[in-house]
């Protein structure tokens, strides 16, 4: 959990009508399936992906902010990071 990720520059992050969404602004912009809605934990993780915080630090913050067990925080974080990587929304920080 020492990996560090950052958001790609071509992603717009907005709160619209009480929902938080991510919209890639390159590639298939007209493809409405490329809009991603985030739940509160996903929104929290997205905000923490600043290119300096390790996944371990983010997991610890999830635990304290959402009062969840380490295992649940790990599972949520790993699943969300895998999805963000698969969709090309984040990249490893150097």
Beta strands, then each sheet from edge to edge (+ up, - down):
strand 1: 4-7
strand 2: 11-16
strand 3: 19-24
strand 4: 35-38
strand 5: 50-54
strand 6: 90-92
sheet 1: 5+ 1- 6+
sheet 2: 2+ 3- 4+
end
